[in-house]
Amino acid sequence: MRTLLIACCAGVFIMPLMSTMMNLALVDMGRFFDVGAESLALVNTIFLLGSVVSMVPLAKISDIVGRKKIFIIGLIITTICSIIAGLSAYAGNFTILLAMRFGMGAGSAAVSLTSVAMLTEVFPFERRGWAIGIQTAFIYFGSAVGPAFGGVICQFLGWNTIFFFILPFALLALFFISKFNMNFKLHEGKKLDQKGSVLFSATVMITMFGAIFLPDPKGFILIAVGMVMLYFFFRHIKGAEFPVLNFGIFKYKVFSRSVIATFMNYASSYSVSFFLAIYLQSIGMLNPMNAGMIIVIQPAIQVVLTIKFGSQSDRIKDKRILPTLGMAITAAGVLMIMFLGEPNINLPFICVILAVLGVGYGVFSAPNTSAVMSSVPPKLRGEASGMVALLRQLGMMVSMTIAMCTISIIMGSSSSNAFIYGLTSAEQFSAFIAVIQVAFGICFVMCVIGTLASWFRGKNPEGISEFE
């Protein structure tokens, strides 16, 4: 069990490390490629798109061929794409960078969804919250050290070198997973729903690209096409022998409402680090290293609290208390962001916001994931893990889409380039504040919805004793 836990922790450490380092590299990256804030938001969004598109098919494939194999393949894909992305600077090609970010998203999805499922299978119910808490803490640890590392690396070595810093962790994960013998083939002999997989991936791809292009008319057209394809996808899986997505899993109330809370949590707060990284550098005129030292507050608190509350969730019978409290605290942090309205940055206030959000995430994540994975029978845990990862990534993508749309609508493409070189005029600053207020006003509403969904999921006092 310890070998698997180390491999999973090292594997999931990579994605948040890269993401948070990436946020500190965005300004330098924008200057290097001469692109604006909308294009830089696409660097994060295309990564999330790659993970969302591949998440559901990979969850099904992992049940057929083995979760360990998919975990290893995901690590290899992530590593190769990261190396090529780092070399894209020498080619001066922004498109190559975006393509590799898409591949990194797909690889990270494989690692993320299989790791939770494997830990759930190996660790008994009374230790499951602790194990998931440790793994989640490493996700937050990656987020914690990423800003500091990213800021220092960008300032002294160049933004593209951050892509090479995941190699030691990928090799560590590969070494320890190779020592683990189980492969978890729960659906061995079943066939992959190829048509359903293609329909799902195409539906998500077209719909999300439509959202990215909003408010351009072609965005609405793509979304409409995506909705038509969604209809055919639903129609297909009703008659499929081995559907790629089993909607029967949503009959479990604790599961369905817990994953709604997961989606709302990430959709409401993921773009915080994106906005603050640019805010601190373009308005506060901080260098990447100093900006990173401030942003590190949130994930550092998450690391400490996630381990504590992951273990605490094993001892609390009412499984809704901790996740709901975490969602409510996150809502308070999101609401506070809307008051960043002064011409001069208020660093103490920003630090308080990040601390509040860190507490919210730390209280919510591990207890909520443990409740999700413990609310379905063992044969559905692979799909449950995939659904959690899917809705988490969808939430992140929705958060970034909201950011991109508000920037585009309020500031426009030309004005958004000012993010990269500094907001100097009163008009630009006012527009930026309007972006924050609108974006996080929407996010606050989602936080409230997530809090309600979390509380009304049910107490689930006996866990999944009826399945064990």
KOLKOLDREN-241805 format. One line per field, with one value per residue (C-alpha): residue number from 1; residue in three letters; chain; x, z, y. Coordinates in Angstrom, 1 decimal. Example, Ala and Ser with C-alpha at 12.3 -4.5 7.8 and 13.67 -1.06 7.14 Angstrom:
// residues 2
num = c(1	2)
residuo = c(ala	ser)
cadena = c(A	A)
px = c(12.3	13.7)
pz = c(7.8	7.1)
py = c(-4.5	-1.1)
***
This chain:
// residues 468
num = c(1	2	3	4	5	6	7	8	9	10	11	12	13	14	15	16	17	18	19	20	21	22	23	24	25	26	27	28	29	30	31	32	33	34	35	36	37	38	39	40	41	42	43	44	45	46	47	48	49	50	51	52	53	54	55	56	57	58	59	60	61	62	63	64	65	66	67	68	69	70	71	72	73	74	75	76	77	78	79	80	81	82	83	84	85	86	87	88	89	90	91	92	93	94	95	96	97	98	99	100	101	102	103	104	105	106	107	108	109	110	111	112	113	114	115	116	117	118	119	120	121	122	123	124	125	126	127	128	129	130	131	132	133	134	135	136	137	138	139	140	141	142	143	144	145	146	147	148	149	150	151	152	153	154	155	156	157	158	159	160	161	162	163	164	165	166	167	168	169	170	171	172	173	174	175	176	177	178	179	180	181	182	183	184	185	186	187	188	189	190	191	192	193	194	195	196	197	198	199	200	201	202	203	204	205	206	207	208	209	210	211	212	213	214	215	216	217	218	219	220	221	222	223	224	225	226	227	228	229	230	231	232	233	234	235	236	237	238	239	240	241	242	243	244	245	246	247	248	249	250	251	252	253	254	255	256	257	258	259	260	261	262	263	264	265	266	267	268	269	270	271	272	273	274	275	276	277	278	279	280	281	282	283	284	285	286	287	288	289	290	291	292	293	294	295	296	297	298	299	300	301	302	303	304	305	306	307	308	309	310	311	312	313	314	315	316	317	318	319	320	321	322	323	324	325	326	327	328	329	330	331	332	333	334	335	336	337	338	339	340	341	342	343	344	345	346	347	348	349	350	351	352	353	354	355	356	357	358	359	360	361	362	363	364	365	366	367	368	369	370	371	372	373	374	375	376	377	378	379	380	381	382	383	384	385	386	387	388	389	390	391	392	393	394	395	396	397	398	399	400	401	402	403	404	405	406	407	408	409	410	411	412	413	414	415	416	417	418	419	420	421	422	423	424	425	426	427	428	429	430	431	432	433	434	435	436	437	438	439	440	441	442	443	444	445	446	447	448	449	450	451	452	453	454	455	456	457	458	459	460	461	462	463	464	465	466	467	468)
residuo = c(met	arg	thr	leu	leu	ile	ala	cys	cys	ala	gly	val	phe	ile	met	pro	leu	met	ser	thr	met	met	asn	leu	ala	leu	val	asp	met	gly	arg	phe	phe	asp	val	gly	ala	glu	ser	leu	ala	leu	val	asn	thr	ile	phe	leu	leu	gly	ser	val	val	ser	met	val	pro	leu	ala	lys	ile	ser	asp	ile	val	gly	arg	lys	lys	ile	phe	ile	ile	gly	leu	ile	ile	thr	thr	ile	cys	ser	ile	ile	ala	gly	leu	ser	ala	tyr	ala	gly	asn	phe	thr	ile	leu	leu	ala	met	arg	phe	gly	met	gly	ala	gly	ser	ala	ala	val	ser	leu	thr	ser	val	ala	met	leu	thr	glu	val	phe	pro	phe	glu	arg	arg	gly	trp	ala	ile	gly	ile	gln	thr	ala	phe	ile	tyr	phe	gly	ser	ala	val	gly	pro	ala	phe	gly	gly	val	ile	cys	gln	phe	leu	gly	trp	asn	thr	ile	phe	phe	phe	ile	leu	pro	phe	ala	leu	leu	ala	leu	phe	phe	ile	ser	lys	phe	asn	met	asn	phe	lys	leu	his	glu	gly	lys	lys	leu	asp	gln	lys	gly	ser	val	leu	phe	ser	ala	thr	val	met	ile	thr	met	phe	gly	ala	ile	phe	leu	pro	asp	pro	lys	gly	phe	ile	leu	ile	ala	val	gly	met	val	met	leu	tyr	phe	phe	phe	arg	his	ile	lys	gly	ala	glu	phe	pro	val	leu	asn	phe	gly	ile	phe	lys	tyr	lys	val	phe	ser	arg	ser	val	ile	ala	thr	phe	met	asn	tyr	ala	ser	ser	tyr	ser	val	ser	phe	phe	leu	ala	ile	tyr	leu	gln	ser	ile	gly	met	leu	asn	pro	met	asn	ala	gly	met	ile	ile	val	ile	gln	pro	ala	ile	gln	val	val	leu	thr	ile	lys	phe	gly	ser	gln	ser	asp	arg	ile	lys	asp	lys	arg	ile	leu	pro	thr	leu	gly	met	ala	ile	thr	ala	ala	gly	val	leu	met	ile	met	phe	leu	gly	glu	pro	asn	ile	asn	leu	pro	phe	ile	cys	val	ile	leu	ala	val	leu	gly	val	gly	tyr	gly	val	phe	ser	ala	pro	asn	thr	ser	ala	val	met	ser	ser	val	pro	pro	lys	leu	arg	gly	glu	ala	ser	gly	met	val	ala	leu	leu	arg	gln	leu	gly	met	met	val	ser	met	thr	ile	ala	met	cys	thr	ile	ser	ile	ile	met	gly	ser	ser	ser	ser	asn	ala	phe	ile	tyr	gly	leu	thr	ser	ala	glu	gln	phe	ser	ala	phe	ile	ala	val	ile	gln	val	ala	phe	gly	ile	cys	phe	val	met	cys	val	ile	gly	thr	leu	ala	ser	trp	phe	arg	gly	lys	asn	pro	glu	gly	ile	ser	glu	phe	glu)
cadena = c(A	A	A	A	A	A	A	A	A	A	A	A	A	A	A	A	A	A	A	A	A	A	A	A	A	A	A	A	A	A	A	A	A	A	A	A	A	A	A	A	A	A	A	A	A	A	A	A	A	A	A	A	A	A	A	A	A	A	A	A	A	A	A	A	A	A	A	A	A	A	A	A	A	A	A	A	A	A	A	A	A	A	A	A	A	A	A	A	A	A	A	A	A	A	A	A	A	A	A	A	A	A	A	A	A	A	A	A	A	A	A	A	A	A	A	A	A	A	A	A	A	A	A	A	A	A	A	A	A	A	A	A	A	A	A	A	A	A	A	A	A	A	A	A	A	A	A	A	A	A	A	A	A	A	A	A	A	A	A	A	A	A	A	A	A	A	A	A	A	A	A	A	A	A	A	A	A	A	A	A	A	A	A	A	A	A	A	A	A	A	A	A	A	A	A	A	A	A	A	A	A	A	A	A	A	A	A	A	A	A	A	A	A	A	A	A	A	A	A	A	A	A	A	A	A	A	A	A	A	A	A	A	A	A	A	A	A	A	A	A	A	A	A	A	A	A	A	A	A	A	A	A	A	A	A	A	A	A	A	A	A	A	A	A	A	A	A	A	A	A	A	A	A	A	A	A	A	A	A	A	A	A	A	A	A	A	A	A	A	A	A	A	A	A	A	A	A	A	A	A	A	A	A	A	A	A	A	A	A	A	A	A	A	A	A	A	A	A	A	A	A	A	A	A	A	A	A	A	A	A	A	A	A	A	A	A	A	A	A	A	A	A	A	A	A	A	A	A	A	A	A	A	A	A	A	A	A	A	A	A	A	A	A	A	A	A	A	A	A	A	A	A	A	A	A	A	A	A	A	A	A	A	A	A	A	A	A	A	A	A	A	A	A	A	A	A	A	A	A	A	A	A	A	A	A	A	A	A	A	A	A	A	A	A	A	A	A	A	A	A	A	A	A	A	A	A	A	A	A	A	A	A	A	A	A	A	A	A	A	A	A	A	A	A	A	A	A	A	A	A	A	A	A	A	A	A	A	A	A	A	A	A	A	A	A	A	A	A)
px = c(0.0	2.8	4.4	1.2	0.6	4.1	3.6	0.2	1.4	4.4	2.2	-0.5	2.1	3.1	0.0	-0.5	3.2	3.2	-0.1	1.0	4.5	2.7	0.7	3.9	5.3	2.3	3.4	6.9	5.4	3.0	5.9	7.9	5.2	3.6	0.1	-2.5	-4.4	-7.0	-4.3	-2.5	-5.8	-5.9	-2.6	-4.4	-7.8	-6.3	-4.7	-8.0	-9.7	-7.2	-8.0	-11.8	-11.9	-10.0	-11.2	-14.3	-12.8	-9.7	-11.7	-13.4	-10.2	-8.5	-11.2	-10.6	-6.8	-5.8	-5.5	-1.8	-1.1	-3.1	-1.3	2.1	1.0	-0.3	3.0	4.9	2.6	2.8	6.6	7.1	4.7	6.3	9.8	8.5	6.6	9.8	11.6	8.8	10.5	13.4	11.0	9.1	5.8	2.9	0.8	3.2	3.1	-0.7	-0.7	1.7	-0.4	-3.4	-1.3	-0.2	-3.8	-4.7	-1.7	-2.5	-6.1	-4.9	-2.8	-5.4	-8.4	-6.5	-4.7	-7.8	-9.5	-6.4	-6.1	-9.8	-9.4	-6.3	-7.1	-9.9	-12.9	-11.6	-8.3	-9.6	-10.0	-6.5	-5.0	-7.0	-6.1	-2.3	-2.7	-4.8	-2.2	0.5	-1.7	-1.8	1.9	2.5	0.4	2.3	5.8	4.9	4.5	7.8	9.7	8.0	8.8	12.5	12.9	11.2	13.2	16.6	16.4	13.6	9.9	10.4	12.6	9.7	8.6	11.7	11.2	8.6	11.0	12.4	8.8	7.6	10.6	9.9	6.3	7.3	9.8	7.4	4.4	6.6	7.1	3.3	1.9	-1.9	-3.4	-7.1	-8.9	-12.5	-14.1	-11.6	-13.1	-15.6	-15.3	-14.7	-17.6	-15.7	-18.6	-19.6	-16.0	-15.7	-19.1	-18.3	-14.9	-16.2	-19.2	-16.9	-14.3	-16.8	-18.9	-15.9	-14.3	-17.6	-17.4	-13.8	-14.8	-17.7	-19.0	-18.1	-21.0	-19.1	-18.9	-22.7	-22.8	-20.3	-22.2	-25.4	-23.6	-22.3	-25.8	-27.0	-24.1	-24.9	-28.4	-27.0	-24.5	-27.3	-29.3	-26.3	-25.5	-29.1	-28.7	-25.0	-24.0	-21.0	-21.7	-18.6	-20.5	-22.8	-25.4	-26.8	-24.1	-26.1	-28.9	-26.8	-27.8	-24.6	-22.5	-24.5	-24.7	-21.1	-19.8	-22.1	-20.3	-16.9	-17.8	-19.0	-16.0	-13.5	-15.6	-15.9	-12.3	-9.8	-9.2	-8.1	-4.5	-4.7	-6.1	-3.9	-0.7	-1.3	-2.8	0.3	2.7	0.8	-0.7	1.5	4.6	6.0	8.5	7.6	9.5	7.8	4.4	4.9	5.8	2.4	0.4	2.0	-0.1	-3.2	-1.8	0.5	-2.5	-4.3	-1.4	-1.6	-5.4	-6.0	-4.1	-5.8	-9.3	-8.9	-8.1	-10.8	-13.4	-12.9	-14.1	-17.1	-20.3	-22.1	-20.1	-21.7	-20.3	-16.7	-17.3	-20.2	-18.1	-15.3	-17.6	-19.0	-15.5	-14.5	-17.6	-16.4	-13.0	-14.5	-16.8	-13.8	-12.1	-14.8	-13.6	-10.2	-11.0	-8.3	-5.8	-2.9	-2.7	-3.5	-1.1	-2.4	-6.0	-4.8	-3.0	-6.2	-8.1	-5.6	-5.6	-9.4	-9.5	-6.7	-8.8	-11.9	-10.1	-8.3	-11.6	-13.5	-11.4	-10.4	-13.6	-15.7	-13.6	-13.7	-17.5	-17.8	-15.7	-17.4	-20.9	-20.8	-20.2	-16.7	-17.6	-18.4	-15.4	-13.4	-16.3	-16.8	-13.2	-13.4	-16.6	-15.0	-11.9	-14.1	-16.3	-13.2	-11.6	-14.8	-15.1	-11.6	-12.4	-15.6	-13.7	-11.2	-13.9	-15.6	-12.3	-11.7	-15.3	-15.3	-12.0	-13.1	-16.5	-15.4	-11.9	-11.7	-8.8	-6.7	-7.0	-6.3	-2.8	-2.2	-2.2	1.2	2.8	1.1	-2.2	-1.3	-4.5	-7.4	-9.7	-7.8	-7.7	-11.5	-12.1	-10.0	-11.8	-15.1	-13.7	-13.0	-16.4	-18.4	-16.3	-16.3	-19.9	-20.8	-18.3	-19.9	-23.3	-21.8	-20.3	-23.7	-25.1	-22.3	-22.8	-26.5	-25.7	-23.1	-25.4	-28.4	-26.4	-27.4	-25.6	-24.4	-23.7	-22.7	-20.6	-21.0	-21.5	-24.2	-21.6	-18.6)
pz = c(0.0	0.8	-2.6	-4.3	-2.2	-3.0	-6.7	-6.7	-4.6	-7.0	-10.0	-9.0	-7.7	-11.3	-12.6	-9.9	-9.8	-13.5	-13.4	-10.6	-12.1	-15.5	-13.9	-12.9	-16.4	-18.3	-18.4	-19.7	-22.1	-23.4	-24.0	-25.7	-28.1	-28.3	-27.3	-25.0	-21.9	-23.9	-25.6	-22.3	-20.7	-23.5	-22.3	-19.1	-20.9	-23.6	-20.9	-19.2	-22.5	-23.1	-19.8	-20.1	-23.6	-22.6	-19.0	-19.6	-22.3	-20.2	-17.1	-19.0	-20.7	-17.3	-16.0	-19.1	-19.5	-16.0	-14.0	-13.4	-17.2	-17.8	-14.9	-16.5	-20.0	-18.6	-16.9	-20.2	-22.3	-19.8	-19.7	-23.5	-24.1	-21.3	-22.9	-26.3	-24.8	-23.2	-26.5	-28.3	-27.1	-29.4	-32.3	-31.4	-32.1	-29.8	-31.5	-30.6	-27.0	-27.0	-28.7	-26.1	-23.3	-24.7	-24.6	-21.1	-20.1	-21.5	-19.7	-16.4	-16.7	-16.9	-13.8	-11.8	-12.4	-11.9	-8.7	-6.7	-7.9	-7.0	-3.5	-2.9	-3.8	-1.7	1.4	3.7	4.4	7.9	6.3	3.0	4.0	5.4	2.2	-0.1	2.3	1.9	-1.9	-2.0	0.2	-2.4	-5.0	-2.8	-2.0	-5.8	-5.8	-2.8	-4.1	-7.7	-7.3	-5.5	-7.9	-10.9	-9.9	-9.3	-12.4	-14.7	-13.3	-13.5	-16.0	-18.4	-18.5	-20.8	-18.3	-16.0	-18.3	-17.5	-13.7	-13.7	-15.0	-11.5	-10.1	-13.2	-12.9	-9.2	-9.8	-12.6	-10.3	-7.4	-9.6	-11.2	-7.8	-7.3	-8.6	-8.8	-12.0	-11.1	-14.2	-13.0	-16.4	-18.1	-21.3	-21.9	-25.0	-25.2	-26.5	-29.3	-30.9	-27.5	-26.8	-30.1	-29.6	-26.0	-26.9	-30.0	-28.0	-25.3	-27.7	-29.9	-27.0	-25.0	-28.1	-28.6	-25.0	-25.6	-28.6	-26.9	-27.4	-31.1	-33.2	-34.1	-30.4	-30.3	-33.4	-32.0	-28.8	-30.7	-32.7	-29.4	-28.0	-31.0	-30.7	-27.0	-27.9	-30.2	-27.4	-24.9	-27.5	-28.2	-24.6	-23.9	-26.3	-25.9	-24.4	-22.6	-22.5	-22.1	-19.5	-17.0	-15.8	-13.5	-11.0	-10.4	-8.7	-5.5	-3.9	-1.9	-5.0	-7.4	-5.0	-3.9	-7.5	-8.1	-5.1	-6.6	-9.9	-8.2	-6.0	-8.8	-11.2	-8.7	-7.6	-10.1	-12.0	-8.8	-9.3	-13.0	-12.1	-9.1	-11.0	-13.7	-11.2	-9.0	-11.9	-14.2	-11.6	-8.6	-10.8	-8.8	-10.3	-10.8	-7.7	-5.4	-6.9	-6.4	-2.7	-2.1	-4.1	-2.2	0.8	-0.4	-1.3	1.7	4.0	1.9	2.3	6.1	6.4	3.8	5.7	9.0	7.6	5.4	8.5	10.5	7.9	8.8	12.4	11.6	10.8	9.1	5.9	4.8	7.6	6.5	2.8	3.3	5.8	3.2	0.5	2.7	3.5	-0.1	-0.9	1.6	-0.1	-3.5	-2.3	-0.8	-4.3	-5.6	-3.3	-4.9	-6.2	-5.1	-7.6	-5.4	-4.5	-0.9	-0.2	3.4	2.0	-0.8	1.7	3.8	0.7	-0.2	3.4	3.5	0.2	1.4	4.5	2.3	-0.1	2.8	4.6	1.5	-0.8	0.9	2.9	-0.2	-2.4	0.3	0.5	-3.3	-3.5	-0.5	-1.8	-4.7	-4.8	-5.6	-9.3	-9.9	-8.3	-11.5	-13.1	-9.9	-9.9	-13.6	-12.9	-10.0	-12.1	-15.1	-13.1	-11.3	-14.7	-16.2	-13.2	-13.8	-17.5	-16.8	-14.4	-17.0	-19.7	-17.4	-17.1	-20.8	-21.6	-19.1	-20.3	-24.0	-23.3	-21.0	-22.1	-25.7	-27.4	-27.9	-24.3	-22.9	-24.2	-21.6	-19.0	-20.3	-20.3	-17.3	-16.8	-16.9	-17.6	-15.4	-18.0	-18.2	-14.5	-14.2	-16.9	-15.1	-11.8	-13.7	-15.0	-11.5	-10.1	-12.9	-13.0	-9.3	-8.9	-11.1	-9.2	-5.8	-7.1	-8.0	-4.5	-3.0	-5.2	-4.3	-0.6	-0.8	-2.9	-0.3	2.6	1.0	-0.1	3.0	6.1	4.9	8.5	7.8	4.7	2.2	4.7	2.4	-0.3	1.7)
py = c(0.0	2.4	1.8	2.7	5.8	7.1	6.5	8.2	11.2	11.7	11.4	13.8	16.3	17.0	18.7	21.4	22.0	22.7	24.7	27.1	27.6	28.3	31.1	32.9	32.4	33.9	37.5	36.6	34.1	36.8	39.1	36.3	35.3	38.8	37.6	39.0	37.8	35.9	33.8	33.3	32.1	29.6	28.1	26.9	26.2	24.0	21.9	21.4	20.7	17.9	16.3	16.7	15.2	12.2	11.7	9.5	7.2	6.7	5.8	3.0	1.9	1.7	-0.7	-2.9	-3.0	-2.1	1.1	0.7	0.5	3.7	5.4	4.6	5.7	8.9	9.7	9.0	11.2	14.0	13.9	13.8	16.6	18.7	18.4	19.4	22.3	23.5	23.3	25.3	28.5	27.7	27.3	30.5	28.7	29.4	26.7	23.9	25.0	24.9	21.4	20.1	21.6	19.6	16.4	17.2	17.5	14.1	12.5	14.2	13.0	9.4	9.8	11.6	9.4	6.1	7.1	7.8	4.6	2.5	4.0	3.4	-0.2	-0.8	1.1	-0.1	2.2	3.3	4.4	5.7	9.3	9.4	8.0	10.3	13.2	12.4	12.3	15.5	17.1	16.4	18.0	21.1	20.8	21.0	24.1	25.4	25.1	25.9	29.7	30.0	27.7	29.2	32.7	32.0	29.9	32.5	35.3	33.6	30.7	31.7	30.7	27.7	25.9	25.2	22.4	20.4	20.4	17.7	15.0	13.9	13.4	11.5	9.2	8.7	7.8	5.4	3.7	3.1	2.1	-0.5	-2.1	-2.4	-5.7	-5.2	-3.9	-3.6	-5.0	-4.9	-5.1	-7.4	-8.9	-6.1	-3.9	-0.2	1.8	3.4	5.2	6.6	7.7	9.6	11.2	12.3	13.7	15.5	16.9	18.3	19.6	21.5	22.8	24.0	25.7	27.4	28.7	29.9	31.9	33.7	36.3	35.9	34.5	31.4	30.6	30.4	28.3	25.8	25.5	24.8	22.1	20.7	20.5	18.6	16.1	15.8	14.6	11.9	10.9	10.4	8.5	6.3	5.3	4.3	1.4	0.6	-2.7	-1.3	2.5	4.7	6.7	5.0	7.4	4.8	5.9	9.1	7.2	7.3	10.7	11.2	10.6	12.9	15.8	15.4	15.7	18.7	20.3	19.3	21.0	24.2	24.3	24.3	26.3	29.1	29.4	27.9	31.2	33.0	32.2	33.2	36.6	37.3	36.2	38.8	41.3	41.3	41.6	44.0	46.3	45.7	45.6	42.8	40.5	36.8	35.7	38.1	37.4	33.7	34.2	35.8	33.3	30.4	31.3	29.6	26.2	26.1	26.3	23.7	21.2	21.4	21.3	18.7	16.0	17.0	17.1	14.0	12.0	13.8	12.8	9.1	9.8	12.0	10.1	13.0	13.2	16.5	18.7	19.2	19.6	22.0	24.1	24.1	25.3	28.1	29.3	29.2	31.3	33.9	34.1	34.4	37.2	39.1	39.1	41.4	44.1	44.4	47.9	50.2	51.7	50.6	46.9	46.0	43.2	42.4	42.1	39.8	37.6	37.3	36.3	33.6	32.4	32.1	30.3	27.9	27.0	26.5	24.1	22.3	21.6	20.6	18.5	15.3	14.8	15.4	13.0	10.3	10.7	10.4	7.2	5.6	6.2	3.7	-0.1	-1.3	-2.2	1.4	3.1	3.4	5.2	7.3	8.3	9.2	11.3	13.1	13.9	14.9	17.3	18.8	19.5	20.7	23.1	24.4	24.9	26.7	29.0	29.8	30.2	32.8	34.6	34.6	35.7	38.6	39.8	39.7	41.3	44.1	44.8	43.5	41.8	44.9	46.2	42.7	43.0	45.7	42.9	41.8	45.2	46.7	48.5	52.2	54.2	54.8	53.3	50.1	49.8	50.4	47.8	45.3	45.8	45.3	42.0	40.9	41.9	40.3	37.1	36.5	37.6	34.6	32.5	33.4	32.3	28.9	28.7	29.1	26.4	24.1	24.7	23.8	20.7	19.6	20.0	18.3	15.2	13.2	12.3	8.9	7.9	4.3	4.9	2.1	-0.8	-2.2	-2.7	-3.9)
***
